[in-house]
Amino acid sequence: MAFIVRRFYSSIFEKTVMISRSTDVFENLALEHWYYRYSDFNSKPMLLLWINSNCVVIGRHQNPWLEVNFVPTVDVRIARRNSGGGTVFHDNGNLNMTFFTHRDVYNRRHNLELIVETLKNEWNIVTEINKREDILVGNKYKDIWHCFQIG
């Protein structure tokens, strides 16, 4: 199945936001890896968003036999993320994101503001950033994915 990526430009920042319409973990990880390898982020920072169907994603150097120690009752795919990281479970209620930028211009606050803008523009989810730099819904919930269905 081919994936479709929707692109738009942030009105606040000079960044591109890409949203994958695929829910296939292998397609989305391949897309993330392709952008990482073949794009120039010195001049064009980018945010990539995607949602995966049920899957477990393990880091580059992790042993799947040690990390995944359950027998799933539903169809759960296991995939390795080339960029590393810990083992995590994804499902269709989980919004995944990758910021592509050069280290010299990385700014956590700007990234959070871009997420807030994207949630409002794409899914009409109004969020805010608190003093601790958590993204909240109604000044109360950090786990916004259980408040709204995205996708």
Secondary structure as the mmCIF struct_conf table of DSSP 4:
data_model
#
loop_
_struct_conf.conf_type_id
_struct_conf.id
_struct_conf.beg_label_comp_id
_struct_conf.beg_label_asym_id
_struct_conf.beg_label_seq_id
_struct_conf.end_label_comp_id
_struct_conf.end_label_asym_id
_struct_conf.end_label_seq_id
STRN STRN1 VAL A 5 TYR A 9
BEND BEND1 SER A 11 GLU A 14
STRN STRN2 THR A 16 SER A 20
HELX_RH_AL_P HELX_RH_AL_P1 VAL A 25 TYR A 38
TURN_TY1_P TURN_TY1_P1 PHE A 41 SER A 43
STRN STRN3 MET A 46 ILE A 51
BEND BEND2 SER A 53 ASN A 54
STRN STRN4 CYS A 55 ILE A 58
TURN_TY1_P TURN_TY1_P2 ARG A 60 HIS A 61
HELX_RH_AL_P HELX_RH_AL_P2 PRO A 64 GLU A 67
BEND BEND3 PHE A 70 PHE A 70
BEND BEND4 THR A 73 VAL A 74
STRN STRN5 ARG A 77 ARG A 80
TURN_TY1_P TURN_TY1_P3 ASN A 82 SER A 83
STRN STRN6 VAL A 88 HIS A 90
TURN_TY1_P TURN_TY1_P4 ASN A 92 GLY A 93
STRN STRN7 LEU A 95 PHE A 100
HELX_RH_3T_P HELX_RH_3T_P1 ARG A 103 VAL A 105
HELX_RH_AL_P HELX_RH_AL_P3 ARG A 108 TRP A 123
STRN STRN8 GLU A 128 ILE A 129
TURN_TY1_P TURN_TY1_P5 LYS A 131 ARG A 132
STRN STRN9 ILE A 135 LEU A 136
STRN STRN10 VAL A 137 VAL A 137
TURN_TY1_P TURN_TY1_P6 GLY A 138 LYS A 140
STRN STRN11 TYR A 141 TYR A 141
BEND BEND5 LYS A 142 LYS A 142
HELX_RH_3T_P HELX_RH_3T_P2 ILE A 144 HIS A 146
TURN_TY1_P TURN_TY1_P7 CYS A 147 CYS A 147
BEND BEND6 PHE A 148 PHE A 148
#
